[in-house]
Amino acid sequence: MMKKATIQLETLTCPSCVQKVEGAIKSLDGVDKESVKVLFNASKAKFEFDDAKLSVEEVEKAITALGYEVKKSQVK
């Protein structure tokens, strides 16, 4: 089933940070690539994913592996 997630990140410092986080999320199997939006000013990542293929924790791990800190996640 597709779910919507919002991940609050520590402050993103530059536009290339946005591209790195977006790329990491889009590379994961189970993410709806078209739904991925990383908001620079709000330091948030929003996306839809298939919870049968992927967990939000796995997305968090992909983001933290890049060196960014996750503050909190919300799944609907």
N, C-alpha and C positions, 0 to 999 in steps of 0.2 A: 504494500500500500504506500502511496506517495504521501510524504509528510513535508511540512514546511519547517525550516529551522532558521534561527537567527543566532549568530555567535557574536558576542560583544568582545572586542579585542582591546588590548592595550593600545595606546595611541599609535596610529599609522603615521610615519614621519614623511613619507614621500609617495608620489604617484607610482613609482616602481614597486613599492611595497604592496600596493593594491594589485598590481599585475601579478606579482609573485604569489600572493594569497589566492587570487582568482584562479591562476593556473594550477595550483596545488589542489584546490577543490574540484575543478573541472576534470582533473586527471583521474579521479577516483571513480571506480565502477559503481553504478547505482545512483549517481548524481545526475539530475536533469541539467545538462550543460547550458541550456538556454535560460534557466532560471537563476543562474549564479550572478549575484551583484555584490560587489564589495564597495561600501560607501566610505570614502576617504574622510570626510569631515565628521562623520558619526562613529568612525572606527568599528563598523559592523559588517559582517558577512551574512547575506541572506541567500538561501537556496532551497530547492526541493530535492528530496531524495527518496529512494525506495528502501524502506526500513527492513525489507526482507533480504536485501543485498548488502546493506551498509548501516553502521550505527553512527550517531552524531559524535561519539567518542573517537571513532576512527578518523573522522574529519578533523576533530580537535588535534589529534596526534600528528596529522599531516601538516597542520598549521604550526604547531609548536616545534616540529622538526625543522622548520624554516627559521626558527629563532623568535617567533612572535608569541606573546603571552595571551592566553585566552582568559577573559574575566569570568564570563558565564555564557551558558547556552540555553536556548528556549526552543522547544519543539512543539508544534501543533499538529 
